[in-house]
Amino acid sequence: MKFAKELEREAVPEWRIKYLNYKAGKKHIKAVSRAIDRANGSPGASGRLRAATFLPPLTPRRSRNGKNEDNGTARQPATSPRPGENLSLTNSGDNRRYGSISATPEERVTASTLANEDDNDFELPAPAMQVQSVKSQASDTADVAARKPPKPSNVRRSFTMTVPPAATTAAPSLGGLLHHPTVSILESPGHLRRLFTHTPTIKSDPRVEMQNLDVVREREKDFLNFLNSELDKVETFYKMKEEQAGERLDALRVQLHEMRNRRIEEMAQARDLQDERLTHHNGNGHSENGNDKLNGWVKPIKSKMFPMGPNSKNLREMGRTPSIRGGVQGDASRDYIRRPEDHQVSYRTAKRKLKLALQEFYRGLELLKSFAMLNRTAFRKLNKKYDKAVNAHPPYRYMNEKVNKAWFVNSDVLENHIQVVEDLYARYFERGNHKLAAGKLRKLNKKPEDQSAGMFQNGLLIGTGAVFAIQGLIYGSQLLFVDDPTLSTQTSYLLQIYGGYFLMLLLFALFCIDCAIWNKNKVNYPFIFEFDQRHSLDWRELAQFPSFFFFLFGLFMWLNFSRYGAEDMYIYYPVVLIFVSIVIVFFPAPVLFYKSRKWFVYSHWRLLLAGLYPVEFRDFFLGDIYCSLTYATANIELFFCLYAHSWDNPTQCNSSHSRLLGFLTALPPIWRLLQCLRRYRDTHNVFPHLVNGGKYTATIITAVMLSLFRINGTHTNLGLFIAFATINGIYCSIWDLFMDFSLLQPNSRHWCLRDILALKRRWLYYFIMVVDPILRFAWVFYAIFTHNPQHSTIVSFMIALLEVVRRGMWALFRVENEHCANVSQYKASRDVPLPYRMEPLIERVSMESVPVSSQGTRVSGGSPSGAATTTGAVPSPYVDQGLTRRRTTDRPPAKRNFSRILAEAHKQDFEKRRRPVDAVEEDAAHGAPSDDDESDEVESLLVREDGTVNRDDAQV
């Protein structure tokens, strides 16, 4: 595999700009090679300098011992050249000539040649023309010497290129340098043929030669400057990450020590309390109250059911760490504060958080190690290509003098950090088993596997399902026009139910296609969605779900409308289909991608309880997905209404008679509104959270107006629906382009786009800028087709279909925009919140850098209102009590326009932020309810591969 492809595949996507620009380096080497070819006059190069190659060598060929290769004696040059020997004889057919590095044509061997074989005086052949007079010979020799350019030196050399000496105008003494036999004209008729067939010698200007050499020097200098700048870039970034890794490791170490001290104190208090109770029971056996009696027999049972775990026993054997100067603050310093200030973090919650934090930190160290190794290999490859291009000796000079002395090559700090993390993980979570701990930490990333069989299976299922679905649709459309009105009505409602199921599968399939596009363009979507790297599915594996469900969909649709089976079974095929689908998704056994199904179900649980859970990317992304599936959510009411009334009078369940159906269409934007309110509660940022909530408020009002228009059918309701739908369409279109896509930024590198783009084809961005607002106004067909109920049903499905297609495109660019935001901040690993707040040693540092804007400047992570974003961390001098991140600089801040503010504000749409201390104290004073959910989420990420919970986590 080409190294360029390997580098593109193995590089961390968020750090790609900090890697050595390997392709640009190869272009510099090609430029140097072209300049050398032009200077040497090699074949195929522009502006051949062939005249210089006609000259014979100025010194005889010598062996390594410094003697001549023929007899080992020193050769003395001839005192005077033969007349006319400086004129070259060149054959135009093969460009062979005397004195060049090319092979000389074979000459005849005569008796005179053999007679003179022992002589050391080698001479050129006799002239092919009649010998001129002495004066004419002298003038010709002087003229040739005047016209002869200096012989170009070999410019293929290393970086320390010296300027060649100035050429002399006098012709060198060539007698005796090349020992050729003397042949007469009659003995060498081939020379006459070459004489009349060769082309004349091309004149070469010495100034052109020097200009070509200057170009070579300039190209080499450019390449050297390029390497130096790239090396400095890699070195600076590596040192920054290494320093941040050291600070993060110090924070984790102190957190682990605090967890151990608290756990030891808890066990000591529990033991003292048990001894006190035993003493009190023995002294006053009849003075126990009801609670004491209850605890007297509950405690032993509880201790048997939940014994002390082996990790706790191991912690008890460790020595206590001295108290940290500054102490530990209460829970007011946690990322999410929903309990009174005096409530302490439980051991189980702290253990799970720190375990996940160590795993993510170890993964970040592995990424940094891969970064250093890939860059070193890239420098070595470029140095090798350059040495080959210029024939440099000794080779790898830049590697030996520069790269091998760089910090990212010689530093062993990173290896020490990795060893320390393995020791800490073994000591605190694996009972000192270093081998087991190292094995678990090194298996955090899933190795790629061959998915050929899975793709064949997907294609087979989709093709078979499509055949069944198309045939079933044809049968169903025929049943709509039968003479039996009951059968026709039942078929129409069954088609609506199947239509909602199909739209969900279509959006799922579009998401899989988006995953394939993200994977091709190196968009790190598993990191954005916070997938477990050990169990995350490739897009080919993920596509097995919609493929299989589409096969089931087509099969049941064909069975239904082909009227297979009993007559009473006709209306119950959708029930069987939905039941089988739910069983597959909720199947509790650790099969059929159990981890992924568990993540999917848990994400829906968080969406169902929107507002109670802190908002993550998957939460609002899933909420937006359901905002485009209102047709499917409305079918929930239609499904239960039909079967609850045993299909009697089905018209009472449609949108013209059911207010519950209208509520279900407004339920997804209600979820998103609750999430926006929760984000405002956590950050107190009016923008963008309350502004985003206003968008979903307009969506809710639009859904309500549409439902009222369908039920009442008055022109007033139609006018209100058109008014609110127009406002909502404009609102959502602006939000999509400016916030979700971060496009239309003035003064960006790409016109009307943004500085950083992940997709290789730029026309896709302009396409979505036009198509997305158009599809946002697909609701106008509701106002056009308002009379025929059948048309209204078909129009509803077509509008829902267009919305699903739009949402599929929206998902592609929304995740791509989030990835570009991570790239601008060099964010490649999760910043897991730590349970304790240590002052003043721990200041919430992480492995992430200071946020960098799209122009490449370091900016503060806050929003316009001053709230911080979760796009990285800064070294401790820039952290203000771990709450805000500000950068002290003398440079004035960059000019912020409307589109730039929106582009930066979208980063806060989901990210976890800690509340200000004042807000935390205010909530605690008012008795804010407790809804700590972090332990549940962390527990779901720490389940073993076999589906069982680690005993160390379950036993405390």
Summary of the structure (lengths in Angstrom):
residues: 956
radius of gyration: 40.3
end to end distance: 50.8
largest distance: 145.8
contacts: 2869
relative contact order: 0.09
helix: 60%
strand: 2%
